[in-house]
Amino acid sequence: MEIVLIRHGQPEWARDGLRVGDPPLTPLGFQQADLLAAAHLDLDPSHLAVSPLLRARQTAAPLLGALGRDEHIEGWLEEMRDPDWHGVPEAVASASFAEHDAVSAERRWDGLAGGEPPREFVARVTGGATDWLAGHGVRRAPGTLPVWHIDDPSLRLAVVAHGGTNGVLICHLLGLDPTPWEWQRFVHQHTGVSRFKSFPVGDTHAFALAQLSSVEHLTANLRTQ
């Protein structure tokens, strides 16, 4: 079985010095999305799920169009929610991030004031992933080891989401303890493609990280993160 995680293209986080709450892609982001689609026409997943946020939907659109697929939104794929900064000066958001980065490791679990706490984010994504995978015949086996029962090992699933979301999914698939900084622990470049492949372990399967954030479809001058 193969699971493919794709990060969105470059977003327009600020416009005229003001924060954009649900940003669209920049012109470069749209170019990255087009090149992603052109280079991955062989992806052809059994199912492709997309985050509800605009930057992920705009990234997925060229790929879905090339594959002739409809859009399937999964709400649990939304990135960790920031405070409501839409229309706020970008300097205010940057200062809040800088203040948060200065706190101790354990206090990072508190998150940004007014935002989604990382523990709740991890629980949301892992809970949604558990249900979504089970709907495709992939269920975690009882016990302490990260092994899975897979009804159809030929299945290929794909996701277009975010750095934080995809980081939590990596931990979930590999059985790693979560941290409050998954988007920093696993560096996903814009439109980076990560691949997991299953291998048999007795009567179960485990997942191997076969590729992390490949951007071979982008020339060096088009790569951002």
Rosetta blueprint (number, residue, H / E / L):
1 M L
2 E E
3 I E
4 V E
5 L E
6 I E
7 R E
8 H L
9 G L
10 Q L
11 P E
12 E L
13 W L
14 A E
15 R E
16 D L
17 G L
18 L E
19 R E
20 V L
21 G L
22 D L
23 P L
24 P L
25 L E
26 T L
27 P H
28 L H
29 G H
30 F H
31 Q H
32 Q H
33 A H
34 D H
35 L H
36 L H
37 A H
38 A H
39 A H
40 H L
41 L L
42 D L
43 L L
44 D L
45 P L
46 S L
47 H E
48 L E
49 A E
50 V E
51 S L
52 P L
53 L L
54 L H
55 R H
56 A H
57 R H
58 Q H
59 T H
60 A H
61 A H
62 P H
63 L H
64 L H
65 G H
66 A H
67 L H
68 G L
69 R L
70 D L
71 E L
72 H L
73 I E
74 E L
75 G H
76 W H
77 L H
78 E L
79 E L
80 M L
81 R L
82 D L
83 P L
84 D L
85 W L
86 H L
87 G L
88 V L
89 P E
90 E H
91 A H
92 V H
93 A H
94 S H
95 A H
96 S H
97 F H
98 A H
99 E H
100 H H
101 D H
102 A L
103 V L
104 S L
105 A L
106 E H
107 R H
108 R H
109 W H
110 D H
111 G L
112 L L
113 A L
114 G L
115 G L
116 E L
117 P L
118 P H
119 R H
120 E H
121 F H
122 V H
123 A H
124 R H
125 V H
126 T H
127 G H
128 G H
129 A H
130 T H
131 D H
132 W H
133 L H
134 A H
135 G H
136 H L
137 G L
138 V E
139 R E
140 R E
141 A L
142 P L
143 G L
144 T L
145 L L
146 P L
147 V L
148 W E
149 H E
150 I E
151 D L
152 D L
153 P L
154 S L
155 L L
156 R E
157 L E
158 A E
159 V E
160 V E
161 A E
162 H L
163 G H
164 G H
165 T H
166 N H
167 G H
168 V H
169 L H
170 I H
171 C H
172 H H
173 L H
174 L H
175 G L
176 L L
177 D L
178 P L
179 T L
180 P L
181 W L
182 E H
183 W H
184 Q H
185 R H
186 F L
187 V L
188 H L
189 Q L
190 H L
191 T L
192 G L
193 V E
194 S E
195 R E
196 F E
197 K E
198 S E
199 F E
200 P E
201 V E
202 G L
203 D L
204 T E
205 H E
206 A E
207 F E
208 A E
209 L E
210 A E
211 Q E
212 L E
213 S E
214 S E
215 V L
216 E L
217 H L
218 L L
219 T L
220 A H
221 N H
222 L H
223 R L
224 T L
225 Q L
